């Protein structure tokens, strides 16, 4: 055997005992420089994933490069194909520095290399290392260099394979020992949450890597529950069916992938050439609890899969045991808590009392800083905080959250308990205090006995910080179960009471409406009851006034309004509403004769900006018709938030509208009767004027003045005043013309006949039932004077009815202003002076003074 081959055998014996790959290839480089003729310098590279890193460099005067070279770089330097390299065929090339893959500075600093002998060292289908031997002189390698390099490369491959197997065996034994140690540690856990938190540390204890996360199964999601050296991942989720995590869980096998695998859903900010192992956590029955993921810069070995599967099964068995124990403890705690809570909540007599007791009890049971009861409002599709206790309770109470805003929505939509160790990282979390601070959150469902979800009971630590313990969850779930049943019971009782109250309110309203004649008063009373029964905020009655040119267009005048919580004042903005029959909300009601309902004015395409700015929400209107023609509308509305309107509410609204229509029909009929009657009486009075040769207009003047004076004095029967003024001289119909029209002085006998017209007129009216006593008194006593000088009875002061004393002042005044056959007309100034003179003498002083003031004001107004 030649000397070079003896040296090679000695080198191989030396290399077999190398402790690791780096030591082996470094020693191989040094030995090759001794054995290969012509080799004067060199370097060796070792595979790391898909790249090669420099392990050793000899003779060259540059620091060992810290960067990696690609397989393509090495093949260019090698000067042959990958197939040749995998067959361990060395190759001698004449050096072109630009093909080396080194950075420009290193290429310039290297000794000038003329020839390079590249020795590939293959292993398991890959080039595991490159041995580069350089010649620094222009003369090429000798002919024996290439066969020696071929032998050396093949031998190094065998040694490399032996060392690799030895390392794998050693690593497997070490991992199995670490697995046994970790499985022993698993048996010591007594709390599920602590075990989940520890899993990243335990898997890295086995693998010796640096980064790991735990994904815990929550419904149809895998949620990052714990992490080591990747805190940014906490709280991230993987939906069902996405990513390699679900693949490992559903196929129940360890998945080993590179970080550039397109199937990855939960990605790590790392080198795409790194690797990850996804370990399903499952019990003996295949029940999947979650996934533990370990990350490495080096590929995992096939032998690692068995170790990791054993780890996953071991964790699953411990979790199953802890879950079973926890279930027993929860049941015991639940029964104890149920008994305690039931006793305390039973004392509540109303829903409001119960809700407040629930949030106080939640704080006491969990020691959290804030507790909320949030109920679902399906009509508005919002969650409303109806009770709050603890930190920021005042700000939280009454707040309403649309879908997707607030953690309670997640509890409601996933129909399960939600625990978050830090709610501040959740974008949907709402902090009513205004400060987004680190806080734990726990929310559980509130349901009724039929299993329907009505809301969420939640606690958090926003006021104090810190965590919520596992036992807090059991206590809160027990509280929610009892609270849901009791809340349902109380709401049913209150609903029954409310229905009874509603029935009583309807009966009372019906009774009140029967007793009222005035449609305005009826409408006021009806609106008050309707608002109470429907929950709407304000209501009004509008009257339709048609336009002079187009009867289909006009406006609506607000005649009656009423509002709960003072909101009736908002209707003052609606005093006059332009309307066209058939168009718009109220115009359509007038055209069709049917009730119109707007669930939300804010979203209605025909909404007016003016009313949207008033926060008008739900509106309902039913038309009012009188004699088949549009008369107006009865309208109710809510502000700021919507109100559900049932079919029963609409039927009630329409029934009230029909009642108001009948009242207006009756009023219009009575107005026509009154107008006809008054026209007849006026015609009779005018006829008396003509027979008595009174000055034209006397009747209309005394009627107008009597009504004006009566209104000034607050007299109650103004219609009686008018009727009496029309008929005051009715008895003169029975006076002969010879006396009534006599131009000269009457004899005593004739005067007695003339005075009898008061009694005659009173007797003529005695059987007219529609005339009030006020009118009759004016006819009989309008010539009486307070000093007793009048006729027919010579009554004094208060013996004369007030209406007769009032009319006497008006009659005297108008008589003084008119010319008669026996006197000239007085001026207004003289007439008023005469009234002052007679005040307190023949005429009632107070009435005369008020009349003089009335005439003075009228004169001033005309001026």
Helices and strands as residue ranges (DSSP letters): H 3-16, H 21-35, E 41-48, E 51-58, E 68-70, H 71-78, H 82-86, E 91-94, G 97-99, H 104-109, E 115-123, E 126-135, H 143-186, H 192-207, E 211-218, E 221-228, G 231-233, E 237-239, H 243-251, E 255-258, E 275-282, E 288-296, H 302-345, H 351-366, E 370-377, E 382-390, H 393-396, E 400-402, H 407-414, E 418-420, G 423-425, E 441-447, E 453-460, H 470-515, H 519-534, E 538-546, E 553-563, G 564-574, E 576-580, H 584-592, E 596-598, G 601-603, H 609-613, E 616-626, E 629-639, H 647-692, H 698-713, H 718-727, G 730-734, H 737-740, H 748-755, H 757-765, H 773-781, G 797-799, H 802-817, H 828-838, H 845-862
